[in-house]
Amino acid sequence: MAIEIERKFLVAGDAWRAAAHRVVPMAQGYLNDLAAMDAGAMKASVRVRIAGDAAWLNLKSRELGHTRQEFDYPIPVDDARALLALSVGGLVDKRRHHVEFEGHLWEVDEFLGDNAGLVVAEIELDDADAVFAHPDWLGSEVTDEPRYYNLALASRPYSQWSEAEKAGQAG
């Protein structure tokens, strides 16, 4: 069983851009929706993602927090395009910037389209209690806030958030 341990943070400023060494365009959609997940009808999200010229089908357990089961399967890009056309809710378009900082890879997602204006940094860890350096451009941690999950952004994009939600307050 594959386990993902991931922490998610807002980004403060643009200082991370100078350190980015790779940028990958991504489009992803979900074959199930947030309402089904929230109602308990489904216990895993089913996502299709095209990243650059590769594609994956991904299943991720629905658990709040930094640790969850995750399964990734490469699929042909043409299949991924067909599956994206079947996705529920909106597509999540973003540019993923890879930033190395003190021995860790940070993935900084700069969202586009209906989620434009949102920038989130993620770090994957080998252990839930791992200690890691926080770059100066790192803002508040949002790991436990479901509205920042990509599944939630497909159902209710950043452009629909209230000003209080965008300011990081509960909404």
Residue pairs with C-beta under 8 A, 6 or more apart in sequence:
1 69
2 69
2 70
2 71
2 72
3 67
3 68
3 69
3 70
4 60
4 67
4 68
4 69
4 70
4 124
5 66
5 67
5 124
5 125
5 126
5 127
5 128
5 130
6 66
6 122
6 123
6 124
6 125
6 143
7 66
7 122
7 123
7 125
7 141
7 143
8 120
8 121
8 122
8 141
8 142
8 143
8 148
9 120
9 121
9 122
9 123
9 138
9 139
9 140
9 141
9 142
9 143
10 119
10 120
10 121
10 139
10 140
10 142
10 168
11 108
11 119
11 120
11 121
11 137
11 138
11 139
12 137
12 138
12 139
13 137
14 137
15 135
15 136
15 137
16 97
16 99
16 106
16 108
16 121
16 135
16 137
17 97
19 99
19 100
19 101
20 97
20 98
20 99
20 108
21 98
21 99
21 100
22 97
22 98
23 95
23 96
23 97
23 98
24 51
24 52
24 95
24 96
24 98
25 51
25 52
25 93
25 94
25 95
25 96
26 49
26 50
26 51
26 52
26 92
26 93
26 94
26 95
26 96
26 109
27 49
27 50
27 84
27 91
27 92
27 93
28 47
28 48
28 49
28 50
28 84
28 91
28 92
28 150
28 154
29 47
29 48
29 83
29 84
29 86
29 87
29 88
29 89
29 90
29 91
29 92
29 154
30 45
30 46
30 47
30 48
30 87
30 88
30 89
30 150
30 151
30 154
31 46
31 47
31 48
31 83
31 86
31 87
31 88
32 42
32 45
32 46
32 88
33 88
33 89
33 151
33 154
33 155
34 89
34 151
34 152
34 154
34 155
34 156
35 155
36 42
37 43
37 45
37 62
37 151
42 62
43 61
43 62
44 59
44 60
44 61
44 62
44 69
45 58
45 59
45 60
45 62
45 151
46 57
46 58
46 59
47 57
47 58
47 59
47 60
47 150
47 151
48 55
48 56
48 57
48 58
48 75
48 80
48 83
48 84
48 87
49 55
49 56
49 58
49 80
50 77
50 80
50 81
50 84
51 96
53 77
54 74
54 77
55 74
55 75
55 76
55 77
55 79
55 80
56 72
56 73
56 74
56 75
56 80
57 72
57 73
57 75
57 80
57 83
58 70
58 71
58 72
58 73
59 69
59 70
59 71
60 68
60 69
60 70
60 71
61 68
61 69
61 70
62 68
63 69
64 144
64 146
65 143
65 144
66 125
66 128
66 143
67 128
75 83
84 91
87 154
88 154
88 155
89 154
89 155
90 113
90 114
90 154
90 155
90 157
91 113
91 154
92 111
92 113
92 115
92 150
92 153
92 154
93 111
93 112
93 113
93 115
94 109
94 110
94 111
94 112
94 115
95 109
95 110
95 112
96 107
96 108
96 109
96 110
97 107
97 108
97 109
97 110
98 105
98 106
98 107
98 108
99 105
99 106
99 107
99 108
99 121
99 135
100 106
101 133
101 135
102 132
102 133
102 135
103 133
104 123
104 132
104 133
105 123
105 124
106 121
106 122
106 123
106 135
107 121
107 122
107 123
107 124
108 119
108 120
108 121
108 122
109 119
109 120
109 121
109 122
110 119
111 117
111 118
111 119
111 120
111 153
111 158
113 157
114 157
114 158
114 159
114 160
115 153
115 157
115 158
115 159
116 158
116 159
117 158
117 159
117 166
118 153
118 158
120 142
120 148
121 137
121 138
123 132
125 132
140 168
142 148
142 168
146 152
147 153
147 156
147 161
147 165
147 171
158 166
161 171
162 171
164 170
164 171
165 171
